[in-house]
């Protein structure tokens, strides 16, 4: 059971207020990164106080709560997102008026949801956050986005309580991919809000760890000196994977696994075409399976995984499964023979985008097949860490050959660079964040001393 930190309890360290709209047991994008920071920061004398909402999220991640040390305190306050309309809401509207009603609602939603549907949490979060800053003598504030509301709350608290804020960008904000009918004025406001946050932050964390994201901040915010931008990408926790010494069953099918969202810019098109090509060349007794675990939507080419499976007649070897919790995904990854990464088509910061699942995959010890341009940072990471092979995303023939080679050799030709890989462990990432928090508090003390 999670023990709460007493407000008058003394620690041989510092306290950081972690602002996170979603926090376990709520499960959604970014929750794992925040929970792992909370788990390991006390090892480096930073004790988290979590400010979260009551929103249950998309799925449940109860196991992450059990991992937290007893020193972590969680305070929940408010939380109400503007949710999508139920299916069929407009069914009673006359066809001639349907488009007008839909466009009007879309416009109102865009106006109301700046920067995202979690914005209605701001007032409650700031009120509760100020009380926590006083109650626990907070020395620094940390927030990770998205949702970008987290960064707005952290910046407001920093200004009101005069406590340095460290803001973490796990993705791009202002130049991000379109969200439905993203309008020009919406993009303008996103840029203004991002600038307001970045200019007032003590330190900025590049949560992708990529050159593209780092260059974006330094080129767009000239007052942001490079010593205020820190690269802390996602990573893996060895404790999530248990024993990886699994003896393969020679009679079992060769399993290729993809976990996470697929669709939009991440298309399975060329991978599935390669599988279809393989079916005509493999020996009759060669069994192969591909599994997709997570939300599947229409891709860049206007098709879903199911559409491709039907078109290519792959129903016997490809299966699609719903989203599962983090621990279950880790178990499935460890049991796979090959883990698949797809580089998106037309993603923002094209060359610098990094799939967070790749940094989780690398902890399993299983070979990775990355379908990405050779000049991308995904390719650079795979080659530097030796965790797998990289194939140009649209080279169907080469994808098929790479799969066959790994099936025959069991990935024997893949030589992992373990010292490099260990730099991406969650423990090392927390150590790096602790140093950033130290830098933020020291910088704040110097600035106050200079004004005195």
C-alpha positions as CSV (number, residue, x, y, z in Angstrom):
1,X,0.0,0.0,0.0
2,X,1.3,3.4,-0.9
3,X,2.3,5.4,2.2
4,X,1.9,9.1,2.2
5,X,4.7,11.5,3.1
6,X,4.1,13.4,6.3
7,X,4.2,17.2,5.7
8,X,6.6,17.7,8.7
9,X,8.9,14.8,7.8
10,X,12.5,15.7,7.2
11,X,14.6,14.3,4.3
12,X,18.3,14.5,3.6
13,X,17.5,15.9,0.2
14,X,15.2,18.2,-1.7
15,X,11.5,18.1,-2.7
16,X,10.2,18.4,-6.3
17,X,6.6,19.1,-7.2
18,X,5.8,16.9,-10.2
19,X,2.8,18.2,-12.1
20,X,1.1,15.5,-14.1
21,X,-2.6,15.6,-15.1
22,X,-2.5,11.8,-15.6
23,X,-0.8,9.6,-13.0
24,X,-1.2,5.9,-12.1
25,X,-3.5,4.2,-11.8
26,X,-4.6,6.3,-14.8
27,X,-2.9,5.0,-17.9
28,X,-2.1,7.1,-21.0
29,X,0.8,8.4,-23.0
30,X,3.6,9.7,-20.8
31,X,2.4,8.3,-17.5
32,X,5.1,5.6,-17.5
33,X,7.9,8.1,-17.9
34,X,6.6,10.2,-15.0
35,X,6.0,7.2,-12.7
36,X,9.6,5.9,-13.4
37,X,11.1,9.3,-12.5
38,X,9.1,9.2,-9.3
39,X,10.3,5.7,-8.6
40,X,14.0,6.5,-9.0
41,X,14.5,10.2,-8.1
42,X,14.6,9.4,-4.3
43,X,17.8,7.4,-5.0
44,X,19.4,10.7,-5.9
45,X,18.0,12.8,-2.9
46,X,15.1,14.3,-4.7
47,X,11.7,13.4,-3.2
48,X,8.7,13.8,-5.5
49,X,5.3,15.3,-4.4
50,X,2.8,14.4,-7.2
51,X,0.1,16.8,-8.2
52,X,-2.4,14.9,-10.4
53,X,-6.0,15.0,-11.4
54,X,-8.8,12.5,-10.6
55,X,-9.2,11.6,-14.3
56,X,-9.1,7.8,-14.8
57,X,-7.3,8.0,-18.1
58,X,-7.6,5.6,-21.0
59,X,-6.6,2.4,-19.2
60,X,-5.4,1.3,-15.8
61,X,-1.7,1.0,-14.7
62,X,-2.1,-0.1,-11.1
63,X,1.2,-2.0,-11.1
64,X,3.1,1.3,-11.5
65,X,1.7,2.5,-8.2
66,X,3.0,-0.5,-6.4
67,X,6.5,0.3,-7.6
68,X,6.7,3.7,-5.9
69,X,8.7,4.1,-2.7
70,X,6.9,5.1,0.5
71,X,8.4,8.6,0.4
72,X,6.3,9.6,-2.7
73,X,3.2,11.6,-1.8
74,X,0.3,11.9,-4.3
75,X,-2.3,14.7,-4.1
76,X,-5.2,14.6,-6.5
77,X,-7.3,17.6,-7.4
78,X,-10.2,18.1,-9.9
79,X,-9.8,16.9,-13.5
80,X,-12.3,17.1,-16.3
81,X,-11.5,16.8,-20.0
82,X,-13.8,17.9,-22.8
83,X,-14.5,14.6,-24.4
84,X,-15.5,13.6,-27.9
85,X,-19.1,13.6,-28.9
86,X,-20.9,10.3,-28.6
87,X,-21.4,8.4,-31.8
88,X,-24.7,9.3,-33.5
89,X,-25.1,12.7,-31.8
90,X,-26.0,14.4,-35.1
91,X,-28.2,11.6,-36.4
92,X,-31.3,13.7,-35.7
93,X,-30.0,16.7,-37.6
94,X,-31.2,17.3,-41.1
95,X,-28.5,16.4,-43.7
96,X,-28.4,20.0,-45.0
97,X,-27.6,21.3,-41.5
98,X,-25.2,18.4,-40.5
99,X,-22.0,20.0,-41.8
100,X,-22.8,23.3,-40.3
101,X,-23.4,21.7,-36.9
102,X,-20.2,19.7,-37.1
103,X,-18.1,22.6,-38.2
104,X,-19.6,24.8,-35.4
105,X,-18.9,22.2,-32.8
106,X,-15.3,21.7,-34.1
107,X,-14.6,25.4,-33.9
108,X,-16.0,25.7,-30.4
109,X,-14.0,22.7,-29.3
110,X,-10.8,24.2,-30.7
111,X,-11.4,27.5,-28.9
112,X,-12.2,25.8,-25.6
113,X,-9.4,23.2,-25.7
114,X,-6.4,25.5,-25.7
115,X,-3.9,24.0,-25.4
116,X,-5.7,20.6,-24.9
117,X,-8.9,19.1,-23.4
118,X,-7.2,19.0,-19.9
119,X,-7.1,22.8,-19.7
120,X,-10.1,22.9,-17.3
121,X,-7.8,21.5,-14.6
122,X,-5.7,24.6,-14.5
123,X,-7.5,26.5,-11.7
124,X,-7.8,23.6,-9.4
125,X,-4.3,22.5,-10.1
126,X,-2.7,25.9,-9.4
127,X,-4.7,26.3,-6.2
128,X,-3.7,22.8,-4.9
129,X,-0.1,23.2,-6.2
130,X,0.5,26.5,-4.3
131,X,-0.7,24.7,-1.1
132,X,1.7,21.8,-1.7
133,X,4.6,24.2,-2.4
134,X,4.1,25.7,1.0
135,X,3.3,22.5,2.8
136,X,6.3,20.5,1.6
137,X,8.9,23.3,1.1
138,X,9.2,22.5,-2.6
139,X,12.5,23.5,-4.1
140,X,11.7,22.8,-7.8
141,X,8.8,22.1,-10.1
142,X,8.8,19.5,-12.9
143,X,6.2,18.9,-15.6
144,X,6.2,16.8,-18.7
145,X,4.0,17.4,-21.8
146,X,1.7,16.5,-23.3
147,X,-0.8,17.1,-22.2
148,X,0.6,20.6,-22.5
149,X,-1.7,21.8,-19.7
150,X,0.9,20.2,-17.4
151,X,3.5,22.8,-18.6
152,X,1.1,25.7,-18.2
153,X,0.3,24.7,-14.6
154,X,4.0,24.3,-13.8
155,X,4.9,27.7,-15.3
156,X,2.0,29.4,-13.4
157,X,3.1,27.8,-10.1
158,X,6.7,28.8,-10.8
159,X,5.8,32.4,-11.3
160,X,3.4,32.6,-8.3
161,X,5.5,30.6,-5.8
162,X,8.9,31.9,-7.2
163,X,10.2,28.3,-7.5
164,X,12.3,27.2,-10.6
165,X,10.5,25.1,-13.1
166,X,11.9,22.3,-15.3
167,X,9.7,21.6,-18.3
168,X,10.0,18.3,-20.3
169,X,8.9,18.1,-24.0
170,X,8.3,14.4,-24.9
171,X,7.1,15.6,-28.3
172,X,6.8,18.8,-30.3
173,X,4.1,21.2,-29.3
174,X,3.7,24.2,-31.7
175,X,4.8,22.5,-34.9
176,X,3.1,19.3,-34.0
177,X,1.1,17.2,-36.5
178,X,-2.4,18.3,-37.4
179,X,-5.2,17.4,-34.9
180,X,-8.3,17.2,-37.1
181,X,-9.0,20.6,-38.6
182,X,-6.1,22.3,-36.9
183,X,-6.5,26.0,-38.0
184,X,-3.9,28.7,-38.6
185,X,-5.0,30.6,-35.6
186,X,-4.8,27.5,-33.4
187,X,-1.2,27.0,-34.5
188,X,-0.5,30.7,-33.7
189,X,-1.8,30.3,-30.1
190,X,0.1,27.0,-29.7
191,X,3.4,28.8,-30.6
192,X,2.6,31.7,-28.2
193,X,1.9,29.3,-25.3
194,X,5.0,27.3,-26.0
195,X,7.1,30.4,-26.1
196,X,5.6,31.6,-22.9
197,X,6.5,28.4,-21.2
198,X,10.0,28.0,-22.6
199,X,11.1,31.6,-21.9
200,X,10.1,31.3,-18.2
201,X,11.5,27.8,-17.6
202,X,14.7,27.5,-15.6
203,X,15.7,24.4,-17.7
204,X,14.1,22.7,-20.7
205,X,14.3,18.9,-21.1
206,X,14.4,17.4,-24.6
207,X,12.4,14.3,-23.8
208,X,13.1,12.8,-27.2
209,X,16.9,13.0,-26.8
210,X,17.1,13.8,-30.5
211,X,19.2,16.4,-32.3
212,X,16.1,17.6,-34.2
213,X,14.2,18.6,-31.1
214,X,17.3,20.2,-29.5
215,X,18.0,22.2,-32.6
216,X,14.3,23.3,-32.8
217,X,14.5,24.9,-29.3
218,X,17.9,26.6,-29.9
219,X,16.9,27.9,-33.3
220,X,13.5,29.2,-32.3
221,X,14.4,30.6,-28.8
222,X,17.6,32.6,-29.1
223,X,17.5,33.6,-25.5
224,X,17.6,29.9,-24.6
225,X,21.3,29.1,-24.1
226,X,22.4,25.6,-24.9
227,X,23.4,25.0,-21.3
228,X,19.7,25.3,-20.3
229,X,18.6,22.5,-22.7
230,X,19.1,18.9,-21.4
231,X,18.6,15.7,-23.4
232,X,16.8,13.0,-21.4
233,X,15.1,10.5,-23.8
234,X,12.7,7.8,-22.8
235,X,14.2,4.5,-21.6
236,X,13.6,1.1,-20.1
237,X,13.4,-0.4,-16.6
238,X,15.1,-3.8,-16.4
239,X,12.8,-4.7,-13.5
240,X,9.8,-4.6,-15.9
241,X,11.0,-7.6,-18.0
242,X,11.8,-10.2,-15.3
243,X,13.7,-13.2,-16.5
244,X,14.7,-12.9,-20.2
245,X,16.3,-16.4,-20.3
246,X,13.4,-17.9,-22.2
247,X,14.1,-21.2,-24.0
248,X,12.5,-20.9,-27.5
249,X,10.2,-23.7,-28.6
250,X,11.6,-24.8,-32.0
251,X,8.1,-25.9,-33.0
252,X,6.5,-22.5,-32.2
253,X,5.8,-19.9,-34.8
254,X,8.2,-17.0,-35.3
255,X,6.5,-14.1,-33.7
256,X,6.9,-10.5,-34.8
257,X,5.4,-8.1,-32.3
258,X,4.4,-4.4,-32.5
259,X,3.1,-2.7,-29.4
260,X,1.6,0.8,-29.3
261,X,-0.5,3.0,-31.5
262,X,-0.5,2.5,-35.2
263,X,-2.1,4.5,-37.9
264,X,-1.8,8.1,-39.1
265,X,1.9,8.7,-39.9
266,X,2.9,5.2,-38.8
267,X,1.7,2.9,-41.5
268,X,2.1,-1.0,-41.6
269,X,1.7,-0.9,-45.4
270,X,5.2,-2.0,-46.5
271,X,5.8,-4.4,-43.6
272,X,2.6,-6.3,-44.4
273,X,3.4,-6.3,-48.1
274,X,6.8,-7.9,-47.1
275,X,4.9,-10.6,-45.1
276,X,2.7,-11.3,-48.1
277,X,5.8,-11.7,-50.2
278,X,7.3,-14.1,-47.6
279,X,4.3,-16.4,-47.7
280,X,5.1,-17.4,-51.3
281,X,8.7,-18.1,-50.6
282,X,8.9,-19.8,-47.1
283,X,9.0,-23.5,-46.7
284,X,5.6,-25.1,-46.0
285,X,6.7,-26.0,-42.4
286,X,8.0,-22.4,-41.7
287,X,5.5,-20.8,-39.3
288,X,5.4,-17.0,-38.9
289,X,3.0,-14.7,-37.0
290,X,2.7,-10.9,-36.7
291,X,0.9,-9.3,-33.8
292,X,-0.3,-5.7,-33.4
293,X,-1.1,-4.7,-29.8
294,X,-2.7,-1.2,-29.4
295,X,-5.0,1.3,-30.9
296,X,-5.2,0.9,-34.7
297,X,-6.5,3.8,-36.8
298,X,-6.5,4.8,-40.5
299,X,-3.0,5.4,-41.7
300,X,-1.3,8.0,-44.0
301,X,-2.6,6.1,-47.0
302,X,-6.2,5.9,-45.8
303,X,-6.2,2.3,-44.6
304,X,-6.2,0.4,-41.3
305,X,-4.2,-2.7,-40.4
306,X,-7.4,-4.8,-41.0
307,X,-7.7,-3.3,-44.5
308,X,-4.2,-4.4,-45.4
309,X,-4.7,-7.8,-43.9
310,X,-7.8,-8.4,-45.9
311,X,-6.4,-7.0,-49.2
312,X,-3.2,-9.1,-48.9
313,X,-5.0,-12.2,-47.6
314,X,-3.0,-12.4,-44.3
315,X,-5.8,-13.3,-41.9
316,X,-4.0,-16.6,-41.0
317,X,-0.8,-15.0,-39.8
318,X,-1.6,-11.4,-38.7
319,X,-3.7,-10.6,-35.6
320,X,-4.8,-7.2,-34.1
321,X,-5.3,-6.8,-30.4
322,X,-6.7,-3.9,-28.2
323,X,-4.5,-1.7,-26.0
324,X,-3.1,-3.4,-23.0
325,X,-1.4,-2.2,-19.8
326,X,2.3,-1.5,-19.6
327,X,3.3,-4.6,-17.7
328,X,1.4,-6.9,-20.0
329,X,3.0,-5.2,-23.0
330,X,6.4,-5.8,-21.5
331,X,5.6,-9.5,-21.0
332,X,4.5,-9.8,-24.7
333,X,7.7,-8.0,-25.9
334,X,9.9,-10.4,-24.0
335,X,8.1,-13.4,-25.4
336,X,8.5,-12.1,-29.0
337,X,11.2,-13.3,-31.5
338,X,11.4,-9.9,-33.3
339,X,10.1,-6.4,-32.3
340,X,8.9,-4.0,-35.0
341,X,9.5,-0.2,-35.1
342,X,7.9,2.0,-37.8
343,X,9.2,5.4,-38.7
344,X,6.2,7.7,-39.5
345,X,5.6,9.2,-42.9
346,X,5.6,13.0,-42.8
347,X,6.0,13.3,-39.0
348,X,7.0,16.7,-37.6
349,X,10.7,17.1,-37.2
350,X,11.0,14.2,-39.7
351,X,14.6,13.3,-39.2
352,X,14.6,13.7,-35.5
353,X,11.5,11.8,-34.4
354,X,12.2,8.9,-32.1
355,X,9.7,6.2,-31.2
356,X,9.6,5.8,-27.5
357,X,8.7,2.1,-27.9
358,X,12.2,1.6,-29.4
359,X,13.7,2.7,-26.1
360,X,11.5,0.2,-24.3
361,X,12.2,-2.6,-26.8
362,X,15.9,-2.3,-26.3
363,X,15.6,-3.4,-22.6
364,X,14.1,-6.8,-23.6
365,X,17.2,-8.1,-25.3
366,X,15.2,-9.2,-28.3
367,X,16.2,-8.1,-31.9
368,X,14.6,-5.0,-33.3
369,X,13.6,-4.5,-36.9
370,X,13.4,-0.7,-37.6
371,X,11.7,0.4,-40.8
372,X,13.1,3.9,-41.1
373,X,15.3,6.1,-43.4
374,X,19.0,5.4,-42.9
375,X,19.6,9.1,-42.1
376,X,16.9,9.2,-39.3
377,X,17.8,9.2,-35.6
378,X,15.9,5.9,-35.2
379,X,18.4,4.3,-37.6
380,X,21.4,6.0,-35.8
381,X,20.2,4.7,-32.4
382,X,19.7,1.1,-33.6
383,X,23.1,1.0,-35.2
384,X,24.9,2.7,-32.3
385,X,23.3,0.4,-29.7
386,X,23.5,-2.7,-31.9
387,X,20.0,-3.7,-30.8
388,X,18.8,-4.7,-34.3
389,X,18.7,-4.0,-38.0
390,X,17.5,-1.0,-40.0
391,X,15.8,-1.3,-43.4
392,X,14.5,1.6,-45.5
393,X,10.8,1.9,-44.7
394,X,9.5,1.3,-48.2
395,X,11.9,-1.4,-49.4
396,X,9.6,-4.3,-49.3
397,X,12.1,-6.8,-50.7
398,X,14.8,-5.9,-48.2
399,X,12.3,-6.0,-45.3
400,X,11.4,-9.6,-46.4
401,X,15.0,-10.6,-46.6
402,X,15.8,-9.2,-43.2
403,X,12.9,-11.1,-41.6
404,X,14.1,-14.4,-43.2
405,X,17.7,-13.8,-42.1
406,X,16.7,-13.2,-38.4
407,X,14.3,-16.2,-38.6
408,X,17.2,-18.5,-39.8
409,X,19.9,-17.2,-37.4
410,X,17.9,-16.2,-34.4
411,X,19.5,-12.8,-34.6
412,X,22.9,-14.2,-34.1
413,X,24.5,-11.6,-36.2
414,X,23.1,-8.8,-34.0
415,X,25.8,-7.7,-31.5
416,X,24.4,-5.4,-28.7
417,X,26.5,-2.6,-27.3
418,X,25.5,-3.2,-23.7
419,X,27.4,-0.2,-22.1
420,X,25.6,2.1,-24.5
421,X,22.3,0.5,-23.9
422,X,22.5,0.8,-20.2
423,X,22.7,4.6,-20.5
424,X,19.0,4.4,-21.4
425,X,17.9,2.6,-18.2
426,X,15.3,4.5,-16.1
427,X,17.7,4.7,-13.2
428,X,20.3,6.6,-15.3
429,X,17.5,8.8,-16.7
430,X,16.4,9.7,-13.1
431,X,20.0,10.4,-12.2
432,X,20.3,12.8,-15.1
433,X,17.0,14.5,-14.2
434,X,18.3,14.9,-10.6
435,X,21.3,16.8,-11.9
436,X,19.0,19.0,-14.0
437,X,16.9,19.8,-10.9
438,X,20.1,20.6,-9.0
439,X,21.1,23.0,-11.8
440,X,17.7,24.6,-11.8
441,X,17.8,25.4,-8.1
442,X,21.4,26.6,-8.2
443,X,20.6,28.8,-11.2
444,X,17.6,30.2,-9.3
445,X,19.7,31.0,-6.2
446,X,22.3,32.8,-8.3
447,X,19.7,34.9,-10.0
448,X,18.1,35.8,-6.7
449,X,21.5,36.7,-5.3
450,X,22.2,38.9,-8.4
451,X,19.0,40.8,-7.9
452,X,19.7,41.3,-4.1
